[in-house]
């Protein structure tokens, strides 16, 4: 996972100058505890993680700032982040994390900066400073070193998707026609050659660029592979600006231009009651017609589908999926479903686009969050069959790690056996596909796509938007009543209530898993 990719080697740097043996020993002790602390946190052992983080921060407080390099500042920031998250998003610790990440970003070029940028954005989300978080993630998405070209997975379905997108962007005037045509030819040529060369193993994986022949690597360079977000004219700013919040004063903030992206005709109180009583509710006509059309256009035109999954592509925040409409929808949900949303900041969101290689959808999994909003965007006319969602009543163990509850099965038989075990343990709610239908459910309930057929996966692919809020363990206790002061008041309330909350009930989501 990207979380563990962030756990880099914390090495001592000679340029830090002379340091006493005692300080060296303290730094070594802190570094040796780093991975274990993250493990405790990610497995929801938050009481233990809180205690260890507090103790390690005391040690870091005895180390002179002149003896701290970029790696050590990131370590201190991460420990502050864990402490704040384990305490129910305590503001003081999270603000301290931001200061430490800021120290890293203020240093000359350093390999730690991408990690610091990612964690800074996640910290801003926990503080509900959403506008700043969206801006930080947008900046991250265009950094050339966020994911090196050589490490990109050359999946044929992504290459063909990008070839089609190059042609579409040329038609929209966002890419020179000659350049787009050259890129499309190159991408399709490599896709045809790679098609018969999947890597061995369970889920079908494809070679990294570094594993391809030099001639194919050169073709991918001509194909703007991994560069389209920087090589093309940006998504029209006027369409983005139309959805920017007029203010950011919390859940009661004005929505863009006075237009709410959510459908005001929905009985939101009824939806909130159904969710509270049954852990799941279905809302039809979730977005306003204007908002739905804008998200559909964005999913077809924006070059942010850069994460390769098993036959489909993901557009995550760090990929450039930071449309202000998502932020406007979050603010509106905080107003319209205050008791469901109380204490649950936005943690992660994505668009999934299914290609000709991914007609079975996503397999059985659970998402590490409290509340899950899943909305389908593709017009009904593009669907021939299937495409809905099965939500099982079974919950995974609280201490199960993200890789245990959200992974790809090695074989179809393994997944079928697991499905049978879920059905023996409980029931399943089958929700049929409908455009602009939102399925809202407790996020770590196991769920899976229903197989589908959308014949024109290039022009009208199946696309869904997912929003995740809050921490896993929070979904297993009654939701707090929303404060009259709005969503931002929930942060302050969580500070005061942190000491009263049972430590073993706390949990955390991860923006980058």
DRENBAMAR-160719 format. One line per field, with one value per residue (C-alpha): x, y, z. Coordinates in Angstrom, 3 decimals, m for minus. Example, Ala and Ser with C-alpha at 12.3 -4.5 7.8 and 13.67 -1.06 7.14 Angstrom:
# DRENBAMAR-160719
xx	c(12.300|13.670)
yy	c(m4.500|m1.060)
zz	c(7.800|7.140)
# end
This chain:
# DRENBAMAR-160719
xx	c(0.000|1.026|0.998|3.785|5.640|5.809|7.644|11.050|14.418|15.241|18.975|21.425|22.826|26.365|25.466|23.625|26.943|28.462|25.935|26.450|26.128|23.146|21.249|22.169|20.753|17.470|17.135|17.821|15.139|12.589|13.407|13.179|9.649|8.339|6.918|5.476|3.601|2.064|1.066|m0.748|m2.543|m3.582|m4.876|m7.053|m5.099|m5.491|m5.095|m1.661|m0.793|m1.743|0.439|3.429|3.112|2.987|6.066|8.036|7.154|8.598|11.862|11.802|11.252|14.657|16.489|17.824|16.290|19.784|20.077|16.874|17.011|14.043|13.432|13.260|10.900|8.591|8.796|7.818|4.983|3.676|3.737|1.758|m0.695|m1.175|m1.605|m4.219|m6.131|m6.092|m7.566|m10.552|m8.952|m7.566|m6.814|m3.649|m1.754|m2.884|m1.873|1.538|1.760|1.094|3.922|6.365|5.342|5.785|9.362|10.102|8.490|10.523|13.805|15.791|14.777|14.474|13.110|10.788|8.754|6.237|5.474|5.205|2.823|0.575|0.407|m0.079|m3.137|m4.503|m4.003|m5.891|m8.783|m8.954|m9.143|m11.917|m9.794|m11.075|m10.265|m6.599|m6.534|m8.000|m5.438|m2.562|m3.708|m4.104|m0.507|0.667|m1.046|1.134|4.472|6.610|8.294|5.103|5.279|8.308|7.658|9.645|7.311|4.039|2.113|1.699|m1.740|m3.124|m6.566|m5.031|m2.971|m6.091|m8.049|m5.334|m5.196|m8.939|m8.576|m5.815|m8.181|m11.014|m8.804|m7.729|m11.375|m11.964|m9.004|m6.930|m4.212|m2.685|m4.289|m0.996|0.474|m2.663|m2.713|0.948|0.375|m2.710|m0.913|2.038|m0.115|m2.219|0.880|2.398|m0.957|m1.143|2.384|1.917|m1.525|m0.084|2.495|0.756|2.897|2.417|0.367|m3.225|m4.746|m3.638|m0.742|1.134|4.782|6.152|7.598|11.103|10.422|9.531|11.861|13.650|11.678|8.375|9.567|10.354|6.894|5.273|7.221|5.795|2.404|2.576|2.125|2.007|2.359|m1.101|m2.178|0.769|0.874|m2.777|m4.570|m6.126|m9.775|m11.802|m11.395|m14.802|m16.457|m14.462|m15.045|m18.800|m18.755|m16.282|m17.837|m18.566|m17.281|m15.829|m17.458|m18.378|m21.452|m23.609|m21.342|m22.912|m22.813|m21.413|m23.466|m26.317|m26.764|m26.609|m25.108|m27.444|m31.105|m33.279|m36.339|m34.839|m36.266|m32.898|m34.378|m35.894|m32.592|m30.783|m33.270|m33.044|m29.255|m29.246|m31.679|m30.411|m26.782|m27.776|m30.087|m30.611|m31.187|m32.359|m31.697|m28.884|m27.280|m29.039|m29.212|m26.534|m24.156|m24.670|m23.926|m20.788|m19.419|m20.159|m18.336|m15.411|m15.113|m14.904|m12.599|m10.218|m6.807|m6.839|m7.600|m4.050|m4.390|m4.512|m6.724|m7.976|m9.469|m10.501|m8.973|m9.168|m9.055|m7.966|m7.296|m3.536|m4.254|m5.908|m9.517|m10.111|m13.189|m14.715|m18.123|m17.037|m16.227|m19.565|m21.359|m19.510|m20.541|m24.125|m24.163|m22.968|m26.018|m28.547|m27.475|m25.931|m26.288|m24.814|m21.916|m21.153|m17.594|m16.771|m14.500|m14.028|m11.232|m10.993|m12.873|m12.469|m13.982|m13.756|m14.017|m14.475|m12.865|m13.448|m11.128|m13.170|m16.723|m17.116|m16.562|m14.810|m14.681|m15.739|m14.040|m14.635|m13.422|m11.654|m14.045|m17.255|m19.664|m19.601|m21.476|m21.442|m23.095|m23.438|m22.921|m23.299|m26.577|m29.056|m28.953|m25.317|m26.143|m27.286|m27.378|m26.117|m23.817|m25.456|m23.996|m24.263|m23.808|m23.338|m24.330|m21.065|m18.352|m14.634|m12.751|m11.873|m8.146|m8.047|m5.639|m6.521|m4.741|m6.889|m10.306|m9.578|m7.538|m7.935|m8.529|m5.946|m8.591|m12.308|m12.750|m11.255|m13.701|m16.656|m15.718|m15.493|m18.882|m20.418|m18.981|m20.493|m23.893|m23.690|m22.876|m25.502|m27.556|m26.982|m28.752|m28.814|m29.125|m29.846|m28.006|m29.604|m27.955|m27.693|m28.592|m26.550|m26.022|m25.117|m23.879|m21.533|m18.268|m16.647|m19.574|m18.330|m19.628|m19.020|m20.103|m22.716|m21.347|m22.423|m22.416|m21.856|m21.146|m19.335|m16.716|m14.678|m17.342|m19.849|m18.061|m19.552|m18.373|m19.055|m18.140|m17.288|m16.944|m15.568|m15.998|m14.607|m12.975|m13.888|m14.534|m16.810|m19.315|m19.720|m21.189|m24.227|m23.471|m23.088|m25.761|m24.733|m23.709|m25.755|m22.480|m22.079|m19.501|m16.472|m17.854|m17.518|m13.737|m13.754|m16.196|m13.963|m11.057|m13.026|m14.484|m11.253|m10.335|m13.799|m13.909|m12.836|m9.472|m10.156|m13.103|m11.023|m9.994|m8.567|m8.845|m5.935|m6.057|m3.598|m4.360)
yy	c(0.000|3.602|3.936|1.423|2.917|6.033|4.171|4.880|4.129|6.697|7.108|9.305|12.137|13.374|16.959|17.362|18.039|16.670|15.022|13.465|9.738|10.337|12.207|9.533|6.899|8.821|9.184|5.465|4.631|6.808|5.393|1.799|2.441|4.036|1.024|m0.527|2.645|2.849|m0.822|m0.192|2.802|1.135|m1.895|0.360|m0.282|3.397|3.290|1.716|3.979|7.082|6.098|5.217|8.358|10.582|8.889|9.097|12.769|13.443|11.877|13.942|17.045|16.500|16.454|19.866|21.189|21.548|17.760|17.072|16.413|16.168|12.496|13.208|16.144|13.844|11.258|13.850|15.073|11.526|10.885|14.090|13.001|9.590|11.171|13.612|10.966|8.507|11.214|11.737|14.346|16.490|19.883|20.666|17.540|17.824|21.485|20.479|17.869|20.576|22.678|19.783|18.918|22.604|22.448|19.703|21.561|24.670|22.757|22.522|19.705|16.466|13.002|13.341|16.146|14.005|12.053|15.267|16.785|13.730|13.595|17.352|17.021|14.160|16.219|19.147|16.799|15.610|19.249|19.836|22.456|21.054|23.925|23.809|20.026|20.074|22.687|20.669|17.488|19.335|20.549|17.028|15.603|17.566|16.905|14.900|12.924|11.795|8.526|8.007|7.122|3.886|2.661|3.103|m0.097|m0.469|m2.107|m2.387|m1.136|2.015|2.612|2.321|4.532|7.185|6.907|7.574|10.443|12.028|12.062|13.466|16.222|17.149|17.433|19.685|21.894|20.894|19.000|19.767|17.396|16.222|15.555|13.735|11.534|10.592|9.780|7.665|5.585|4.991|3.997|1.548|m0.023|m0.735|m1.963|m4.536|m5.759|m5.916|m7.593|m11.082|m10.526|m10.305|m11.036|m14.409|m14.575|m14.290|m10.973|m9.986|m7.584|m5.899|m4.946|m1.711|0.632|m0.274|m3.912|m3.128|m3.094|0.213|0.645|0.365|2.777|5.294|4.739|5.430|8.667|9.652|8.585|11.084|8.150|9.559|13.096|13.833|15.777|18.113|18.100|18.989|22.264|22.125|21.301|24.469|26.708|28.309|24.916|24.360|27.865|27.494|25.040|26.644|27.355|31.033|30.641|27.966|28.661|25.048|22.947|26.042|27.557|29.002|26.642|27.868|30.599|29.657|26.385|23.213|20.270|17.906|17.444|19.524|17.375|14.372|13.581|13.813|13.390|10.069|8.965|9.835|7.874|4.812|4.875|5.191|2.288|m0.092|0.858|1.384|3.583|4.264|7.785|8.253|11.487|12.278|15.123|17.981|17.530|20.221|18.647|15.157|16.327|18.150|15.089|12.912|15.334|15.548|11.749|11.583|14.558|14.933|13.210|12.058|8.329|7.332|4.474|0.967|m1.644|m5.037|m4.082|m0.588|2.813|5.011|8.789|9.495|12.907|12.666|11.760|15.161|14.326|17.508|18.972|21.697|20.113|17.258|19.772|21.528|18.185|17.417|20.756|20.136|16.627|18.051|20.299|17.812|14.707|16.269|13.265|10.839|13.170|14.424|13.595|12.110|14.325|13.593|11.065|9.845|9.953|8.539|7.942|4.411|3.938|0.386|m0.609|m3.527|m5.555|m5.031|m6.122|m7.954|m4.792|m4.705|m7.792|m8.289|m5.852|m3.393|0.208|1.573|4.401|5.091|6.182|5.318|7.199|5.378|7.158|5.901|8.480|6.668|7.176|4.291|4.163|2.985|m0.062|m3.406|m5.298|m5.440|m2.946|m2.648|m3.254|m6.101|m5.016|m7.810|m7.495|m8.979|m6.711|m7.589|m7.713|m4.219|m4.971|m6.273|m4.189|m2.429|m5.081|m7.788|m6.215|m4.475|m6.626|m8.632|m12.360|m14.605|m16.614|m16.463|m19.643|m17.934|m15.057|m17.419|m19.305|m16.036|m14.936|m18.184|m17.628|m14.130|m15.479|m18.171|m15.489|m12.967|m11.493|m9.343|m6.225|m6.185|m2.700|m2.433|0.029|3.362|6.566|9.174|6.574|6.806|3.811|5.097|2.480|1.720|1.679|m1.431|m3.659|m6.040|m5.112|m5.912|m4.888|m6.901|m8.083|m5.819|m5.062|m1.520|m2.168|1.086|1.189|3.782|6.441|5.528|3.492|2.543|5.247|5.583|8.255|7.149|9.390|8.029|9.773|9.177|6.302|2.617|2.129|5.161|3.249|0.654|2.983|5.301|8.485|11.644|14.291|17.107|20.317|23.417|25.079|23.095|20.621|22.593|22.571|18.796|19.147|21.197|18.785|15.840|17.573|17.840|14.347|12.560|11.771|10.286|8.089|4.464|4.162|0.779|2.220|4.677|4.037|5.746|5.956|6.282|8.695|6.789|3.087)
zz	c(0.000|m0.372|3.402|3.747|0.808|2.935|5.693|4.260|5.780|8.461|8.052|9.914|7.791|8.163|7.193|10.489|12.193|15.405|17.695|21.093|21.605|23.882|21.154|18.635|20.983|21.337|17.588|17.137|19.711|17.948|14.523|15.761|17.072|13.861|12.032|15.186|16.044|12.562|12.847|16.136|14.658|11.401|13.280|15.434|18.629|19.319|23.073|22.671|19.735|21.735|24.680|22.499|20.378|23.465|24.942|21.701|21.251|24.702|23.538|20.341|22.475|24.101|20.754|19.677|16.457|15.029|15.219|13.256|9.529|7.143|7.974|11.683|11.180|9.162|11.946|14.545|12.327|11.824|15.580|16.172|13.491|15.120|18.544|17.266|15.301|18.210|20.427|18.172|15.889|18.679|17.216|19.185|18.118|14.497|14.337|15.679|12.927|10.342|11.761|11.524|7.956|7.172|8.452|5.923|3.038|3.879|3.536|0.280|m2.063|m0.149|m0.858|2.140|0.577|m1.308|1.860|3.854|1.299|1.412|5.172|5.442|3.207|5.303|8.455|6.932|6.137|9.732|10.806|8.238|6.521|3.270|0.904|1.958|1.682|m1.835|m2.898|m1.411|m3.167|m6.441|m6.176|m5.369|m8.445|m10.867|m9.177|m11.609|m8.825|m7.059|m9.027|m11.285|m14.927|m14.580|m11.798|m13.707|m14.452|m18.218|m18.142|m21.692|m20.651|m19.167|m22.313|m24.485|m22.090|m22.288|m26.088|m26.307|m23.819|m25.933|m28.919|m26.803|m25.403|m28.922|m29.967|m26.948|m27.863|m24.832|m26.690|m30.110|m32.652|m34.149|m30.716|m29.613|m32.724|m32.267|m28.601|m29.294|m31.922|m29.598|m26.633|m28.626|m30.174|m26.766|m25.446|m28.246|m27.517|m23.731|m23.961|m24.077|m21.349|m17.951|m14.926|m13.191|m10.010|m8.853|m9.883|m13.363|m13.043|m15.824|m16.263|m14.897|m17.487|m16.301|m17.240|m20.846|m23.834|m24.419|m27.662|m25.769|m23.088|m25.820|m27.336|m23.963|m23.708|m27.091|m25.788|m22.906|m20.536|m17.014|m18.389|m19.748|m16.669|m17.192|m21.009|m21.627|m21.011|m17.525|m17.028|m17.742|m14.673|m15.148|m14.674|m11.496|m10.181|m10.609|m7.698|m5.332|m1.924|m1.336|2.237|4.459|7.797|8.446|7.784|7.485|4.862|1.757|m1.199|m4.523|m6.091|m3.778|m5.729|m3.663|m5.598|m3.754|m4.623|m2.314|m3.059|m1.261|2.169|3.912|7.391|6.322|4.775|7.991|10.080|7.801|7.985|11.775|12.195|9.529|8.748|5.116|3.068|m0.629|m1.961|m5.549|m7.465|m5.048|m7.028|m8.733|m12.539|m13.030|m10.539|m11.960|m15.487|m14.379|m12.561|m15.591|m17.894|m15.485|m15.333|m19.140|m19.735|m16.780|m17.080|m13.456|m13.849|m13.022|m10.517|m12.019|m10.394|m11.542|m14.908|m13.917|m13.203|m10.146|m9.859|m6.288|m4.704|m5.265|m8.908|m9.394|m8.492|m6.501|m8.167|m5.931|m6.492|m4.197|m1.468|m1.993|m1.667|1.571|3.084|2.025|3.514|6.826|6.819|5.505|7.495|10.621|12.932|10.403|9.640|13.171|14.178|10.761|8.630|4.946|4.683|1.099|m2.186|m5.654|m9.052|m10.470|m14.217|m15.512|m18.800|m21.144|m18.876|m15.710|m16.420|m13.122|m11.109|m7.754|m5.570|m1.953|0.384|3.210|3.412|6.474|7.339|9.258|6.501|2.793|0.052|m3.305|m6.260|m9.850|m12.608|m15.961|m17.906|m17.880|m21.685|m21.533|m19.391|m20.740|m17.431|m13.839|m12.192|m8.772|m5.317|m2.803|0.826|3.381|7.021|8.279|9.753|9.810|13.133|14.323|14.482|10.896|8.841|5.615|3.575|5.165|4.550|1.247|m1.101|m4.268|m3.990|m5.568|m7.419|m8.157|m6.101|m3.043|m3.387|m3.830|m0.657|1.254|m0.116|1.107|4.570|4.668|3.690|6.375|8.962|7.906|5.101|2.016|0.716|m3.073|m4.550|m8.276|m10.494|m11.227|m12.357|m9.577|m6.939|m3.740|m1.483|1.987|4.451|7.311|5.429|6.823|5.967|3.281|m0.165|m3.837|m7.326|m9.192|m12.576|m15.414|m19.099|m20.340|m24.044|m24.887|m22.130|m24.013|m24.509|m21.765|m19.086|m15.744|m13.316|m9.615|m7.090|m3.551|m0.492|2.791|6.131|9.596|11.429|11.333|15.036|15.141|12.989|15.739|18.334|18.191|16.244|18.351|18.096|15.786|17.515|16.883|16.068|12.835|11.622|12.736|16.257|16.100|16.062|19.224|20.833|19.936|21.690|24.915|24.670|23.755|27.337|27.973|24.881|25.388|23.727|22.238|20.299|18.303|14.731|11.690|7.949|5.591|2.702|0.549|1.021)
# end
